[in-house]
Amino acid sequence: MGTPFTKQNLVADGMYVMYAPSGSAYAKDAKFVARFKYGRASRNPFMTCLRRNFTVEEYFARMEAGESPLPIAESKGFVLSHIKRWLKLDGYPQTVAGYKTWSADRAAAREAARA
């Protein structure tokens, strides 16, 4: 089954999210999970997504395979907070599929404006 992410072992420290089995982001056993340099508003929803959808082993196996944190979370339906706001304002569903549709529609509108 695997080790679950919990509120105790998934620690937010400033712009960083760390996996810390001991509960401290400064412990030697702490591992980097993700960085939220500009958009800390998405940090807590990201952590909730990890707790609900991933095991520690699954997440770090994908990280070691070369994937970055955001595409890993998006594969299970995570959408950044500011993108959810954009989708809601434009009447699209606040999902990954809604974001892809919104993005394609915006690209088509830009192309139409150029012509």
Beta strands, then each sheet from edge to edge (+ up, - down):
strand 1: 10-13
strand 2: 16-19
strand 3: 31-35
sheet 1: 1+ 2- 3+
end
